[in-house]
Amino acid sequence: MTIALSADLRALWHTPGTNHRDRKEIVRHLVDRVLVHVERDSEYVSVTIHRRGGFTSRHEVVRPVSSYEQLRDLAKLMDRTAALRYEGPNTAQIADALNQEGSARRRGGADSSPTSSASSWCVAA
């Protein structure tokens, strides 16, 4: 059965009998190395995956940061926040608008509530 599943990696990965240890072993067979470059003043991280057989893929992922100063587009975010504030919505509505527009959060995740997002953004009155 394992030989048949190895021809279909997706099926092997998602088979109920495949556990986390098995998945790590699969990755070890497919990947030579992973390079991660974290920019000090940005929430973006560059990831380069060198796979066995010579294929290389590059990815950009977003990481949580601990201060607003670490956001790459802080000036743009502050301008947008000021524009929204000028339009009159309250802080929770501003946070919702920023979240809907895809603005990165300083902390928290996709499941953060609008109230926590508003306090996280520290929108000034």
LINTARA-V879515 format. One record per residue. N is the residue number from 1. RES is the residue in one letter. PSI is psi in whole degrees, 0 to 359 (none if undefined). D_CENTER is the distance of its C-alpha to the mean C-alpha in Angstrom with 1 decimal. Layout:
n=N res=RES psi=PSI d_center=D_CENTER
n=N res=RES psi=PSI d_center=D_CENTER
This chain:
n=1 res=M psi=320 d_center=35.6
n=2 res=T psi=320 d_center=33.1
n=3 res=I psi=317 d_center=34.5
n=4 res=A psi=318 d_center=34.1
n=5 res=L psi=329 d_center=30.5
n=6 res=S psi=337 d_center=29.7
n=7 res=A psi=340 d_center=30.7
n=8 res=D psi=88 d_center=27.9
n=9 res=L psi=321 d_center=24.8
n=10 res=R psi=316 d_center=22.8
n=11 res=A psi=318 d_center=25.7
n=12 res=L psi=315 d_center=25.9
n=13 res=W psi=320 d_center=22.2
n=14 res=H psi=0 d_center=22.6
n=15 res=T psi=134 d_center=26.2
n=16 res=P psi=331 d_center=26.7
n=17 res=G psi=353 d_center=28.5
n=18 res=T psi=119 d_center=25.5
n=19 res=N psi=181 d_center=24.0
n=20 res=H psi=322 d_center=21.2
n=21 res=R psi=319 d_center=23.7
n=22 res=D psi=317 d_center=24.8
n=23 res=R psi=320 d_center=21.3
n=24 res=K psi=320 d_center=20.9
n=25 res=E psi=321 d_center=24.3
n=26 res=I psi=314 d_center=23.4
n=27 res=V psi=318 d_center=20.5
n=28 res=R psi=329 d_center=23.1
n=29 res=H psi=339 d_center=25.4
n=30 res=L psi=336 d_center=23.1
n=31 res=V psi=131 d_center=21.2
n=32 res=D psi=310 d_center=23.2
n=33 res=R psi=160 d_center=20.6
n=34 res=V psi=127 d_center=17.0
n=35 res=L psi=131 d_center=16.7
n=36 res=V psi=127 d_center=13.9
n=37 res=H psi=113 d_center=14.4
n=38 res=V psi=122 d_center=13.0
n=39 res=E psi=131 d_center=14.4
n=40 res=R psi=318 d_center=16.1
n=41 res=D psi=45 d_center=15.9
n=42 res=S psi=152 d_center=12.4
n=43 res=E psi=357 d_center=8.9
n=44 res=Y psi=141 d_center=8.3
n=45 res=V psi=131 d_center=9.0
n=46 res=S psi=131 d_center=11.3
n=47 res=V psi=126 d_center=11.9
n=48 res=T psi=124 d_center=15.3
n=49 res=I psi=119 d_center=16.6
n=50 res=H psi=110 d_center=20.4
n=51 res=R psi=156 d_center=21.8
n=52 res=R psi=142 d_center=25.4
n=53 res=G psi=358 d_center=27.7
n=54 res=G psi=351 d_center=26.3
n=55 res=F psi=134 d_center=23.3
n=56 res=T psi=135 d_center=20.4
n=57 res=S psi=146 d_center=17.0
n=58 res=R psi=140 d_center=14.6
n=59 res=H psi=153 d_center=10.9
n=60 res=E psi=126 d_center=8.6
n=61 res=V psi=159 d_center=5.0
n=62 res=V psi=134 d_center=3.7
n=63 res=R psi=154 d_center=5.5
n=64 res=P psi=144 d_center=7.8
n=65 res=V psi=160 d_center=11.1
n=66 res=S psi=350 d_center=14.6
n=67 res=S psi=153 d_center=16.4
n=68 res=Y psi=328 d_center=16.4
n=69 res=E psi=342 d_center=18.0
n=70 res=Q psi=353 d_center=14.9
n=71 res=L psi=130 d_center=13.3
n=72 res=R psi=320 d_center=14.1
n=73 res=D psi=40 d_center=15.4
n=74 res=L psi=316 d_center=17.1
n=75 res=A psi=317 d_center=20.5
n=76 res=K psi=319 d_center=19.3
n=77 res=L psi=316 d_center=17.6
n=78 res=M psi=320 d_center=20.9
n=79 res=D psi=316 d_center=23.0
n=80 res=R psi=320 d_center=21.4
n=81 res=T psi=316 d_center=21.7
n=82 res=A psi=319 d_center=25.3
n=83 res=A psi=317 d_center=26.1
n=84 res=L psi=318 d_center=24.9
n=85 res=R psi=322 d_center=26.9
n=86 res=Y psi=328 d_center=29.9
n=87 res=E psi=344 d_center=29.7
n=88 res=G psi=355 d_center=30.3
n=89 res=P psi=161 d_center=27.7
n=90 res=N psi=176 d_center=27.1
n=91 res=T psi=322 d_center=24.0
n=92 res=A psi=321 d_center=22.5
n=93 res=Q psi=322 d_center=23.1
n=94 res=I psi=314 d_center=21.5
n=95 res=A psi=318 d_center=18.4
n=96 res=D psi=316 d_center=18.4
n=97 res=A psi=315 d_center=19.0
n=98 res=L psi=319 d_center=16.2
n=99 res=N psi=318 d_center=13.7
n=100 res=Q psi=329 d_center=15.5
n=101 res=E psi=354 d_center=15.2
n=102 res=G psi=17 d_center=11.4
n=103 res=S psi=136 d_center=11.7
n=104 res=A psi=145 d_center=8.9
n=105 res=R psi=150 d_center=10.2
n=106 res=R psi=321 d_center=11.8
n=107 res=R psi=172 d_center=11.4
n=108 res=G psi=182 d_center=11.1
n=109 res=G psi=192 d_center=8.8
n=110 res=A psi=336 d_center=9.4
n=111 res=D psi=11 d_center=12.8
n=112 res=S psi=143 d_center=14.0
n=113 res=S psi=158 d_center=17.4
n=114 res=P psi=324 d_center=18.5
n=115 res=T psi=315 d_center=20.9
n=116 res=S psi=327 d_center=18.4
n=117 res=S psi=318 d_center=16.2
n=118 res=A psi=316 d_center=19.5
n=119 res=S psi=329 d_center=20.5
n=120 res=S psi=323 d_center=17.2
n=121 res=W psi=339 d_center=17.7
n=122 res=C psi=57 d_center=21.3
n=123 res=V psi=124 d_center=22.8
n=124 res=A psi=147 d_center=26.3
n=125 res=A psi=none d_center=29.3
